[in-house]
Amino acid sequence: MIKTIEGIYQNGQIQLNELPQDVSDRSQVLVTFLDPDKIDPSKLRQLIDKLETIAGIQQGLEELNTDQTRPIKDFIQQMQQKYGISG
């Protein structure tokens, strides 16, 4: 699973903008420091979205391989809620 949460590094500590959900205690993390003068926020958001999409595809394949499937109606409803799509 890939979960991206933005935050700020200040005074030797990382302060997250939100608390992670569905993440187990002592999960491994990677921390990337960004130079605010060289990062285009829209391109960063696109990259994060792509990483989360790849993680979602990977999770879906793992679920298929272990016969953990769900009805298509449930999937459609979840995507509509997640992305604000009206039915």
C-alpha positions as a Python dict, from the first residue, in 0.01 Angstrom:
ca = {
    (1, 'M'): (0, 0, 0),
    (2, 'I'): (118, 351, -76),
    (3, 'K'): (-27, 634, 130),
    (4, 'T'): (96, 988, 75),
    (5, 'I'): (50, 1251, 344),
    (6, 'E'): (191, 1599, 321),
    (7, 'G'): (359, 1766, 613),
    (8, 'I'): (626, 2010, 729),
    (9, 'Y'): (972, 1945, 868),
    (10, 'Q'): (1041, 2193, 1147),
    (11, 'N'): (1275, 2193, 1445),
    (12, 'G'): (1392, 1837, 1378),
    (13, 'Q'): (1041, 1692, 1362),
    (14, 'I'): (796, 1607, 1087),
    (15, 'Q'): (445, 1740, 1143),
    (16, 'L'): (185, 1565, 925),
    (17, 'N'): (-107, 1761, 781),
    (18, 'E'): (-336, 1469, 864),
    (19, 'L'): (-315, 1145, 1058),
    (20, 'P'): (-280, 833, 842),
    (21, 'Q'): (-580, 602, 827),
    (22, 'D'): (-557, 223, 792),
    (23, 'V'): (-183, 223, 862),
    (24, 'S'): (-42, -24, 1110),
    (25, 'D'): (180, 83, 1396),
    (26, 'R'): (551, 85, 1310),
    (27, 'S'): (488, 94, 933),
    (28, 'Q'): (792, 160, 719),
    (29, 'V'): (798, 507, 562),
    (30, 'L'): (1006, 701, 312),
    (31, 'V'): (1051, 1072, 371),
    (32, 'T'): (1126, 1300, 76),
    (33, 'F'): (1231, 1660, 133),
    (34, 'L'): (1109, 1898, -137),
    (35, 'D'): (1265, 2230, -230),
    (36, 'P'): (964, 2466, -238),
    (37, 'D'): (1139, 2694, -487),
    (38, 'K'): (1179, 2410, -740),
    (39, 'I'): (856, 2211, -701),
    (40, 'D'): (545, 2281, -905),
    (41, 'P'): (257, 2192, -668),
    (42, 'S'): (29, 2078, -952),
    (43, 'K'): (294, 1841, -1090),
    (44, 'L'): (359, 1709, -741),
    (45, 'R'): (-14, 1638, -698),
    (46, 'Q'): (-18, 1460, -1036),
    (47, 'L'): (275, 1242, -928),
    (48, 'I'): (106, 1156, -597),
    (49, 'D'): (-216, 1068, -781),
    (50, 'K'): (-24, 840, -1019),
    (51, 'L'): (151, 663, -730),
    (52, 'E'): (-179, 608, -552),
    (53, 'T'): (-335, 477, -876),
    (54, 'I'): (-50, 229, -920),
    (55, 'A'): (-90, 117, -559),
    (56, 'G'): (-464, 72, -611),
    (57, 'I'): (-408, -138, -923),
    (58, 'Q'): (-154, -349, -738),
    (59, 'Q'): (-396, -401, -449),
    (60, 'G'): (-671, -498, -694),
    (61, 'L'): (-447, -756, -861),
    (62, 'E'): (-353, -901, -522),
    (63, 'E'): (-723, -927, -432),
    (64, 'L'): (-797, -1103, -762),
    (65, 'N'): (-512, -1348, -706),
    (66, 'T'): (-649, -1439, -361),
    (67, 'D'): (-1015, -1452, -476),
    (68, 'Q'): (-1106, -1146, -268),
    (69, 'T'): (-1341, -991, -520),
    (70, 'R'): (-1653, -781, -464),
    (71, 'P'): (-1965, -699, -662),
    (72, 'I'): (-1917, -436, -933),
    (73, 'K'): (-2196, -225, -779),
    (74, 'D'): (-1993, -189, -458),
    (75, 'F'): (-1684, -87, -655),
    (76, 'I'): (-1874, 173, -858),
    (77, 'Q'): (-2030, 319, -544),
    (78, 'Q'): (-1689, 343, -376),
    (79, 'M'): (-1537, 522, -678),
    (80, 'Q'): (-1831, 762, -698),
    (81, 'Q'): (-1790, 853, -332),
    (82, 'K'): (-1412, 878, -349),
    (83, 'Y'): (-1405, 1102, -657),
    (84, 'G'): (-1733, 1291, -611),
    (85, 'I'): (-1900, 1139, -916),
    (86, 'S'): (-2278, 1156, -923),
    (87, 'G'): (-2465, 836, -1012),
}
